[in-house]
Amino acid sequence: MKALLLLTTAFFLCSCKSNGEPPEKTTPAFDAAAAEKANKEGPVVVIETSKGTIEARLHPGTAPITTKNFLSYIEKKHYDGTVFHRVMSNFMIQGGGFELKDDVPTEKATGKEIKNESPQTKSNSRGTLAMARRPDPDSASAQFFINVVDNDNLDYPKSGGHGYAVFGEVIKGMEVVDQIKEVPVDNGYLVSLGPDGRFRAAPAQNVPTKAVVIKSIRVAEKK
């Protein structure tokens, strides 16, 4: 089962090769002001759940790779019918990777894993969306979580020296998030995909006793 859960600003010496070849391309410095402007103009997504509607603005400025990845799953309707499979009232709510099969949360297949952008993303404060991953920092794919309290312990370089990449923030419907965080939970089972592509059932903690379903996630039309 995937557990909850580097793009760094680099400086290069620009030197010409002695054989007359052009200098190697350099990576442009991270522009914090431009990134923040891009965040404020980022796309809004509408998350329809069985508890109500949540709207979140994505952060293409500080998390361009993660935002593009999330939007690609939305386009494929990957999140439709998935559940919040892990809920902790004093921490976060996590979902986007499991759908119900015979009332058991069963992991969906995902695409390739992405680079962890946590060094340049915003803090894991209350109401932010971040990517879930395994201990490998570059192992996020589709699962995400919404912080229900300030979790700066998840920021880079904390949490094992890597951090969890924030890629959006709730702008409407935080009361729905707060409803979800209070649902009854217990020990349960999650059916996860193994490295060999086979499904395996394993016990898990903090599983809602009654499923909270993500009916759909869509990009909101610009007004």
C-alpha positions in Angstrom: 0.0 0.0 0.0 1.3 3.4 -0.8 2.1 5.3 2.4 1.4 9.0 3.0 3.1 10.4 2.5 13.6 17.8 -5.9 13.4 20.3 -7.8 16.2 22.6 -6.4 17.4 25.9 -7.7 20.8 25.1 -9.2 23.7 27.3 -10.1 26.0 26.2 -13.0 29.3 27.6 -14.2 28.9 28.5 -17.8 32.0 27.5 -19.7 32.8 27.0 -23.4 34.4 23.8 -24.5 37.8 24.0 -26.0 36.6 22.4 -29.2 34.4 25.4 -30.0 31.1 23.8 -29.1 28.5 26.2 -27.6 28.2 26.4 -23.9 25.8 24.0 -22.1 22.3 25.3 -21.3 21.8 26.5 -17.7 18.8 26.1 -15.5 17.1 29.5 -14.9 17.0 30.7 -11.3 13.7 30.2 -9.5 11.7 33.5 -9.6 9.6 33.5 -6.4 7.6 36.6 -7.4 6.7 35.2 -10.8 5.8 31.9 -9.2 3.5 33.5 -6.7 1.8 35.5 -9.5 1.3 32.2 -11.4 -0.2 30.6 -8.3 -2.8 33.3 -7.9 -3.8 32.8 -11.5 -3.7 29.0 -11.3 -6.7 26.8 -12.4 -9.5 26.1 -10.0 -10.7 22.5 -9.6 -14.0 21.5 -8.2 -14.0 18.3 -6.1 -17.4 16.8 -5.7 -17.7 14.5 -2.7 -20.4 12.6 -1.0 -20.1 15.2 1.8 -20.3 18.3 -0.4 -18.2 20.4 -2.8 -14.6 21.6 -2.3 -12.9 24.1 -4.6 -9.2 24.4 -4.8 -6.8 26.6 -6.7 -3.7 24.8 -8.0 -0.2 26.2 -7.9 1.4 26.0 -11.3 4.0 28.6 -10.3 5.6 26.7 -7.4 4.6 23.2 -8.4 4.4 23.0 -12.2 5.3 19.3 -12.5 2.8 18.3 -9.8 0.0 20.6 -11.1 0.4 19.2 -14.7 0.4 15.6 -13.3 -2.8 16.3 -11.2 -4.6 17.8 -14.2 -3.7 14.8 -16.4 -5.4 12.5 -13.9 -8.4 14.8 -13.9 -8.6 14.8 -17.7 -8.6 10.9 -17.6 -11.3 11.0 -14.9 -9.1 8.9 -12.7 -10.5 10.4 -9.5 -14.1 9.7 -10.3 -15.5 7.2 -7.8 -12.3 7.1 -5.6 -12.5 7.5 -1.9 -10.8 9.2 1.0 -9.2 6.0 2.3 -7.2 7.5 5.2 -8.7 10.2 7.6 -7.0 11.6 10.6 -8.9 14.5 12.3 -5.7 16.1 13.7 -3.6 15.7 10.6 -5.1 15.3 7.1 -7.5 13.5 4.8 -6.0 11.3 2.0 -7.6 10.0 -1.2 -7.4 9.8 -4.9 -5.9 6.3 -5.2 -8.6 3.7 -4.2 -12.0 2.9 -5.5 -14.6 0.7 -3.9 -14.9 -2.9 -5.1 -17.3 -5.1 -3.1 -17.2 -2.3 -0.5 -13.4 -2.7 -0.1 -11.1 0.2 -1.1 -9.0 -1.2 -4.0 -6.1 0.6 -5.5 -6.3 2.0 -9.0 -3.5 1.7 -11.5 -1.5 4.9 -12.1 1.0 6.4 -14.4 4.6 7.0 -13.8 5.9 8.7 -10.7 6.9 12.3 -10.6 9.7 14.5 -9.2 9.2 15.9 -5.7 9.0 19.7 -5.9 8.7 20.3 -2.2 11.9 22.5 -1.9 10.1 25.3 -3.7 6.4 24.7 -2.9 4.4 26.5 -0.3 4.1 25.2 3.3 1.8 22.3 4.3 -0.6 24.7 6.1 -4.2 24.0 6.9 -6.3 23.8 3.7 -3.4 23.0 1.3 -3.3 20.1 -1.1 -0.1 18.0 -1.2 1.0 14.8 -2.9 1.1 11.5 -1.0 4.1 9.3 -1.7 6.2 6.4 -0.4 9.5 6.9 1.5 11.2 7.4 -1.9 10.8 11.2 -2.4 10.1 10.9 -6.1 7.4 8.3 -5.8 4.2 10.4 -5.9 1.6 9.5 -8.7 -2.1 10.2 -8.1 -2.8 10.1 -4.4 -3.1 13.4 -2.6 -4.1 14.7 0.8 -5.6 17.9 2.3 -4.0 19.2 5.4 -6.6 19.9 8.1 -4.1 21.6 10.5 -0.8 23.3 9.9 1.7 20.5 9.2 5.0 22.3 8.7 6.8 19.2 9.8 5.9 17.9 6.3 7.8 20.8 4.6 11.2 20.5 3.0 13.8 19.8 4.4 11.9 18.2 7.2 10.2 14.8 7.0 13.2 12.7 6.2 15.0 15.6 4.5 12.6 15.7 1.5 9.2 17.0 2.4 5.8 16.7 0.7 5.0 18.9 -2.3 2.1 21.3 -1.9 0.3 22.0 -5.2 -2.9 23.8 -4.3 -5.1 25.3 -1.6 -8.8 25.1 -0.7 -10.5 28.4 -1.6 -14.1 27.3 -0.9 -15.7 24.4 1.0 -13.2 24.0 3.9 -16.3 23.2 6.0 -16.7 20.1 3.9 -13.1 19.1 4.5 -13.8 19.6 8.3 -16.9 17.3 8.0 -14.8 14.6 6.3 -12.0 14.8 8.9 -14.6 13.9 11.6 -16.1 10.8 10.1 -15.7 7.6 12.2 -12.7 5.6 11.3 -11.4 2.2 12.4 -8.9 -0.4 11.3 -9.8 -1.9 8.0 -8.4 -3.4 4.8 -7.0 -1.8 1.7 -6.4 -3.9 -1.4 -3.1 -2.6 -3.0 -1.3 -3.3 -6.2 2.0 -5.0 -5.6 5.2 -4.5 -7.7 4.2 -7.6 -9.8 0.8 -6.1 -10.7 -1.1 -8.4 -8.3 -3.6 -7.2 -5.8 -2.9 -7.8 -2.1 -5.2 -7.2 0.9 -3.5 -5.7 3.9 -4.8 -4.2 7.2 -4.7 -0.4 7.4 -5.5 2.2 10.1 -7.7 5.3 10.0 -10.0 3.9 7.3 -13.5 5.5 7.3 -16.2 3.0 8.5 -18.5 4.5 5.8 -16.9 5.5 2.6 -16.5 9.2 1.7 -16.6 9.2 -2.1 -14.9 11.6 -4.5 -17.7 11.7 -7.1 -15.6 13.7 -9.6 -12.9 16.3 -9.9 -13.2 18.8 -12.8 -11.5 22.0 -13.8 -13.8 25.0 -13.2 -14.8 27.2 -16.1 -13.2 30.6 -16.1 -15.6 33.4 -15.2 
